[in-house]
Amino acid sequence: MRRDDDDPEPRAIAAAPGGAAPFVRPFMVGHRDVWRITLPMTLAFLTTPLLGLTDTAVVGRIGDAEALGGLAVGALVFDFAFSTCNFLRTGTTGLTAQAVGAEDHREVQAVFWRAIALALVIGLVLILAEPLVTALGLLAIAPGEGVAETVRTYVFVRMFSAPFALLNYAILGHVLGRGQGGLGLGLQIVVNGTNIGLSVLFGLVLEWGIAGVAFGTVCGEAVGALVGLWIVIRGFDRRDRPSRQAIMERQGFLRMVSVNRDIMIRSFCLLGAFVLFTRLGAQLGAVVLAANGILMNLFLVGGYFLDGMATAAEQLVGRSIGARFRPAFDQAVRLTIGWGIGLSLLLSALFLLAGEALVAFLTTDVAVRQSAGTYLAWAAMTPFAGALAFIMDGVFIGATWSRTMRDMMLVSVALFAVAAYGLTGLYGNHGLWLAMLLFLGLRGFSLLALLPRRRDQSFPAPGGTP
């Protein structure tokens, strides 16, 4: 069996008796299939930026630019520690979808338990490493001392959510890999709804400030993890239960680690670009730092809309790879790209019209409001600039073409760094936002250019050797 060297062992592809070619399991992909996953997961993912908006509004009501800047920096430091581990969600989705396409139900459960084991180990390591994570984050962004003290408080408290947050990544990845968008929506509502309610209670009502916001997040992640584990385990068919030996099988773990490693590097590079964006903004003053932090919420909101479409690409593409059926793959790619670009245009237009009202809601600081208004148009364009990148990420994650995705991210980040330093020096914060748009566009088009070659390797011509 021929495969490209960046693909993990194709365990999810069942072979026919007698050494014949793998079974092909045809299925069709239509608009309804795309939106059956996209719609509930868009609503689910939107609860996450709503959490960020809530935290920003709670701290913003204090009327202190340093506290607001500290929240922006603290959330970014926390993202470095946790969002680089988002591979537990995306990697699990791709591997699970391929097992579903191959109709290997025992492997579906085995992938889930491997992801759970990794989540617990990594979560405990992160708690122990919290002082180092905080120190490195402050070194990378270099905020003022008032902002830094807020960052230390926020990250210290919130880091206790690590095992629960990573369990939720693994659980959501399993659910999405099986195409259960409605269940994914329900679990995200539990996690983020609890989180939002308790953050308002502890941070604003009880006046615990930023520590209360962080503690509300810890509680929300814990509740979500317990509910998710209960629902998923209850749904398993005991007849397909894998043995402990099958779960801990070296080949299966190596496949998961290989995919997750490359996705982790890709995520780390992506967050590195956002850290550089924040650092360069911080050098322009506390007001610009706070304004950029608020405007990045527009990108996050747009991104979570597009993440719903990318999730549909992950599941449908992964399933087509497992089923060895190219027509489903081609249709999934065409439909998700078309719908994704259309959705991004709508989002950018909406942000241009309603952005000033959103900024006014998030902060009472007049200087921050004025600064954010100056750069609003750049932030409003981020959904359109990044639409193809989101969809291509979904395609490559579902197909587990992780090394190609990683390599293109490395190239894109390097070019972004050059553009960010150069354009910021010439045009200030306007140049910084322009560099961000160029970075988002380059990521999408570079992966699209490589898609035909990777597709042909996974779906050889009739009569060729798979």
C-alpha positions in Angstrom: 0.0 0.0 0.0 1.5 3.3 -1.1 1.1 6.4 1.0 2.8 9.8 1.4 5.3 9.9 4.2 3.4 12.6 6.1 0.3 10.4 6.4 0.0 8.2 9.6 -0.6 4.5 9.3 -3.9 4.0 7.5 -5.4 1.9 10.3 -9.0 3.2 9.7 -9.0 1.8 6.2 -10.3 -1.8 6.2 -8.8 -4.2 3.7 -10.8 -6.7 1.7 -10.3 -10.5 2.2 -7.4 -12.1 0.4 -5.3 -9.0 0.3 -7.5 -7.2 -2.3 -7.8 -3.5 -2.4 -9.6 -1.8 0.5 -13.4 -1.7 0.4 -15.0 1.4 -1.1 -18.0 2.6 0.8 -19.8 5.1 -1.4 -21.9 8.0 0.0 -23.1 11.3 -1.3 -22.4 14.8 0.0 -25.0 17.6 -0.5 -25.8 21.0 0.8 -27.9 19.5 3.6 -25.0 17.3 4.8 -22.8 20.4 5.0 -25.3 22.4 6.9 -26.3 19.5 9.2 -22.9 19.9 10.7 -22.2 23.5 10.1 -25.3 25.1 11.6 -25.2 23.5 15.1 -21.4 23.8 15.3 -21.5 27.4 14.3 -23.9 28.0 17.1 -21.7 25.9 19.4 -18.5 27.7 18.5 -20.2 31.1 18.9 -20.6 30.4 22.6 -16.8 30.6 22.9 -16.3 34.2 21.6 -19.4 35.1 23.5 -17.4 34.0 26.6 -14.6 36.3 25.5 -16.9 39.2 24.9 -18.5 38.6 28.3 -15.1 38.6 30.1 -14.1 41.7 28.2 -17.4 43.5 29.1 -17.0 42.5 32.8 -13.5 43.8 33.0 -14.2 46.7 30.7 -16.9 48.0 33.1 -14.2 48.6 35.6 -13.1 51.5 33.3 -9.3 50.7 33.7 -7.3 50.4 30.4 -4.6 48.5 32.3 -7.0 45.9 33.5 -8.5 45.5 30.1 -5.1 45.2 28.5 -4.2 42.7 31.2 -7.2 40.5 30.3 -6.2 40.6 26.6 -2.6 39.6 27.3 -3.7 37.0 30.0 -6.1 35.4 27.6 -3.4 35.2 24.9 -0.9 33.7 27.4 -3.6 31.2 28.3 -4.3 30.4 24.6 -0.6 29.6 24.2 -0.9 27.0 27.0 -4.3 25.6 26.0 -5.1 26.3 22.3 -1.8 24.8 21.2 -3.4 21.6 22.6 -6.5 22.1 20.4 -4.9 19.2 18.4 -6.8 17.0 20.8 -10.0 18.2 19.3 -9.0 18.4 15.6 -6.8 15.3 15.5 -9.5 13.3 17.2 -12.1 14.5 14.8 -10.1 13.5 11.7 -9.1 10.1 13.1 -12.6 9.4 14.3 -14.2 10.4 11.0 -11.9 8.1 9.1 -12.8 5.2 11.4 -16.5 6.0 10.8 -16.0 6.0 7.1 -14.2 2.7 7.3 -17.1 1.4 9.5 -14.5 0.3 12.2 -16.6 0.9 15.3 -14.1 -0.5 17.7 -11.4 1.9 16.4 -13.9 4.8 17.0 -13.9 4.0 20.7 -10.2 3.3 20.8 -9.4 6.7 19.4 -11.6 8.3 22.0 -9.9 6.6 24.9 -6.4 7.5 23.6 -7.4 11.1 23.3 -8.8 11.1 26.9 -5.5 9.6 28.2 -3.5 12.3 26.4 -5.8 15.0 27.7 -5.4 14.1 31.3 -1.6 13.8 31.1 -1.1 17.1 29.3 -3.6 18.9 31.6 -1.7 17.9 34.7 1.6 18.9 33.2 0.2 22.3 32.3 -0.9 22.9 35.9 2.7 22.1 37.2 4.2 24.3 34.5 2.0 27.4 35.2 4.8 29.6 36.6 6.9 28.9 33.5 4.0 29.5 31.1 3.2 32.8 32.7 6.9 34.0 32.8 7.4 33.1 29.1 4.2 34.8 28.1 5.1 38.0 29.9 8.6 37.8 28.4 7.2 37.4 24.9 4.7 40.3 25.1 6.5 42.6 27.6 3.5 44.6 28.9 3.8 47.3 31.7 4.0 46.2 35.3 0.3 47.0 36.0 -0.8 44.9 33.1 1.7 42.1 34.1 0.2 41.8 37.6 -3.3 41.3 36.2 -1.9 38.7 33.8 -0.3 36.7 36.6 -3.6 36.6 38.6 -5.7 35.6 35.6 -3.4 32.8 34.3 -2.7 31.3 37.8 -6.4 30.8 38.6 -7.5 29.8 35.1 -4.8 27.2 34.7 -6.5 24.9 37.1 -9.1 24.3 34.4 -6.4 22.6 32.2 -7.4 18.9 32.6 -11.1 19.7 32.2 -10.6 21.9 29.2 -8.5 19.3 27.4 -11.0 16.6 28.2 -13.6 18.8 26.6 -11.4 19.0 23.5 -11.2 15.2 23.2 -14.9 14.8 23.8 -15.9 17.4 21.2 -13.4 15.9 18.7 -15.1 12.5 19.1 -18.6 13.9 18.8 -17.7 15.9 15.7 -15.9 13.0 14.1 -19.1 11.0 14.3 -21.0 13.9 12.7 -23.1 14.5 15.8 -23.3 18.3 15.4 -26.4 18.6 17.6 -24.7 16.9 20.5 -21.6 19.0 20.0 -23.8 22.1 20.3 -25.4 20.9 23.5 -22.0 20.2 25.1 -20.6 23.6 24.2 -23.7 25.3 25.6 -23.1 23.5 28.9 -19.4 24.4 29.0 -19.7 28.0 27.9 -23.1 28.8 29.3 -21.9 27.8 32.8 -18.7 29.6 32.2 -20.4 32.9 31.2 -22.9 32.8 34.1 -20.3 32.1 36.7 -17.8 34.7 35.3 -20.5 37.4 35.6 -21.4 36.2 39.1 -17.9 36.0 40.4 -16.3 38.8 38.5 -19.0 41.5 38.5 -21.7 40.7 41.0 -19.4 39.5 43.8 -16.7 42.0 42.6 -13.9 39.5 42.5 -12.6 41.2 39.4 -10.4 39.3 37.0 -9.8 36.4 39.4 -13.5 35.8 39.5 -13.7 35.8 35.7 -10.9 33.1 35.7 -12.6 31.0 38.4 -15.8 31.0 36.5 -14.0 29.5 33.6 -12.5 26.7 35.8 -16.0 25.8 37.0 -17.5 25.8 33.5 -14.9 23.5 32.1 -15.3 21.1 34.9 -19.0 20.8 34.6 -18.8 20.4 30.8 -16.2 17.6 31.1 -18.3 15.6 33.5 -21.5 15.9 31.5 -19.7 15.1 28.2 -18.0 12.0 29.6 -21.3 10.7 30.9 -23.1 11.2 27.6 -20.4 9.7 25.4 -19.7 6.7 27.5 -23.4 5.9 27.8 -23.7 5.9 24.0 -21.0 3.3 23.4 -22.0 -0.1 22.2 -20.5 -2.7 24.6 -20.1 -5.2 21.7 -17.6 -2.8 20.1 -15.6 -2.1 23.3 -11.9 -2.2 22.6 -9.6 -4.1 25.0 -7.1 -2.1 27.1 -4.4 -3.7 24.9 -6.1 -2.4 21.8 -6.4 1.1 23.3 -2.7 1.2 24.3 -1.5 -0.3 21.1 1.7 1.3 20.0 0.7 1.8 16.4 -2.5 3.5 17.3 -0.9 5.9 19.7 1.9 6.7 17.3 -0.6 7.5 14.6 -2.5 9.8 17.0 0.8 11.4 18.3 2.0 11.9 14.7 -1.1 13.8 13.6 -1.4 15.7 16.9 2.3 16.7 16.9 2.0 18.4 13.5 -1.3 20.1 14.3 0.2 21.3 17.6 3.1 22.9 15.8 0.6 24.5 13.4 -1.5 25.8 16.3 1.6 27.1 18.1 2.7 29.0 15.0 -0.7 30.5 14.6 -0.7 31.7 18.2 2.8 32.9 17.7 1.6 35.2 14.9 -1.1 36.5 17.3 1.4 37.1 20.0 3.6 39.1 17.6 0.6 41.1 16.6 -0.2 41.8 20.3 3.5 42.6 21.1 3.8 45.1 18.2 0.5 46.6 19.2 1.7 46.9 22.8 4.7 48.9 21.7 2.2 51.5 20.3 0.8 52.2 23.7 -1.8 50.8 26.2 -4.7 52.4 24.4 -3.8 50.8 21.1 -3.2 47.5 22.8 -6.6 47.6 24.4 -8.3 48.7 21.1 -6.6 45.8 19.2 -7.7 43.4 21.9 -11.3 44.5 21.4 -11.1 44.4 17.6 -9.7 40.9 17.7 -13.0 39.8 19.1 -14.5 40.6 15.7 -12.0 38.2 14.2 -12.8 35.6 16.8 -16.6 35.9 16.2 -16.1 35.6 12.4 -13.7 32.8 12.9 -16.1 30.8 15.0 -18.8 31.2 12.3 -16.2 29.9 9.7 -15.1 27.1 12.1 -18.6 25.6 11.8 -18.1 25.2 8.1 -14.5 24.0 8.6 -15.8 21.3 11.0 -18.2 20.1 8.3 -15.2 19.8 6.0 -13.3 17.9 8.6 -16.0 15.3 9.1 -17.0 14.9 5.5 -13.5 14.8 4.1 -12.3 12.4 6.9 -15.2 10.1 6.2 -14.5 10.1 2.5 -10.9 9.2 3.1 -11.9 6.3 5.3 -14.5 5.2 2.8 -12.0 5.5 -0.1 -14.6 7.4 -2.1 -13.3 10.4 -4.1 -16.6 11.8 -5.4 -17.6 12.5 -1.8 -14.3 14.2 -1.1 -14.5 16.4 -4.2 -18.1 17.5 -3.4 -17.3 18.2 0.2 -14.4 20.4 -0.8 -16.4 22.3 -3.4 -19.4 22.9 -1.2 -17.6 24.0 1.9 -15.3 26.4 0.0 -18.4 28.0 -1.8 -20.4 28.4 1.4 -17.4 29.5 3.4 -16.6 32.4 1.1 -20.2 33.5 0.9 -20.5 33.4 4.7 -17.3 35.4 5.1 -18.6 38.2 2.8 -21.7 38.5 4.9 -19.8 38.6 8.2 -17.4 41.3 6.9 -20.3 43.5 5.8 -22.0 43.0 9.2 -18.9 44.0 11.1 -18.5 47.1 9.0 -22.1 48.2 9.9 -22.3 47.1 13.5 -18.7 47.3 14.7 -18.8 50.7 16.4 -21.9 49.6 18.5 -20.1 46.5 19.6 -17.0 48.4 20.6 -19.1 50.8 22.6 -20.7 47.9 24.4 -17.4 46.3 25.3 -15.7 49.3 26.9 -16.6 52.7 28.5 -13.1 54.1 28.0 -13.4 57.0 25.5 -9.8 56.8 24.2 -10.0 53.1 23.6 -13.3 53.5 21.7 -11.9 56.2 19.5 -8.8 54.1 18.7 -10.8 51.0 17.9 -13.0 53.0 15.6 -9.9 54.1 13.6 -8.9 50.5 12.8 -12.4 49.0 12.6 -12.4 48.5 8.8 -9.2 46.3 9.0 -10.7 44.0 11.6 -14.0 43.8 9.7 -12.1 42.4 6.7 -10.5 39.5 8.6 -13.4 37.0 8.0 -13.1 37.4 4.2 -9.3 37.3 4.2 -9.3 34.2 6.3 -12.2 32.2 4.9 -10.1 30.0 2.6 -7.6 29.3 5.4 -10.4 28.0 7.7 -11.9 25.7 5.1 -8.5 24.4 4.0 -7.6 23.7 7.6 -10.8 21.6 7.9 -10.0 19.7 4.7 -6.4 18.9 5.7 -7.3 18.0 9.2 -10.1 15.6 8.1 -7.7 14.0 5.6 -4.9 13.9 8.3 -2.5 15.6 5.9 -0.9 17.2 9.0 2.7 17.6 7.8 1.7 19.6 4.7 -0.6 21.9 6.8 2.3 22.4 9.3 4.8 23.3 6.7 2.6 25.9 5.0 1.9 27.4 8.4 5.6 27.8 9.0 6.1 29.5 5.7 3.1 31.8 6.3 4.2 32.8 9.8 7.7 33.6 8.6 6.4 35.9 5.9 3.9 37.5 8.4 6.8 38.4 10.7 8.6 40.1 7.9 5.5 42.0 6.8 4.5 42.9 10.3 7.8 44.5 11.3 8.1 46.2 7.9 4.6 47.6 7.6 4.2 48.6 11.2 7.4 50.6 10.9 6.0 52.4 7.9 2.3 52.8 8.7 1.9 52.1 12.5 -1.2 50.1 13.6 -2.7 50.3 10.1 0.4 48.4 8.7 0.1 45.8 11.5 -3.5 45.1 10.5 -2.6 44.9 6.8 0.1 42.3 7.7 -2.5 40.2 9.5 -4.8 40.2 6.5 -1.9 39.1 4.2 -1.1 36.3 6.6 -4.6 35.0 6.7 -4.9 35.0 2.9 -1.5 33.3 2.3 -2.4 30.4 4.6 -5.5 29.6 2.6 -4.1 29.9 -0.9 -0.9 28.0 -0.1 -3.0 25.0 1.1 -5.4 25.2 -1.9 -2.4 25.1 -4.3 -1.2 21.8 -2.8 -4.7 20.2 -2.5 -4.7 18.5 -6.0 -1.4 16.7 -5.4 -2.5 15.4 -2.0 -5.9 14.4 -3.3 -4.4 12.3 -6.1 -2.1 10.6 -3.6 -5.0 9.6 -1.4 -7.3 8.6 -4.3 -5.1 7.0 -7.0 -6.5 6.6 -10.6 -8.5 3.4 -11.3 -6.1 0.5 -11.8 -3.4 2.2 -9.7 -2.0 1.0 -6.4 -3.7 2.6 -3.4 
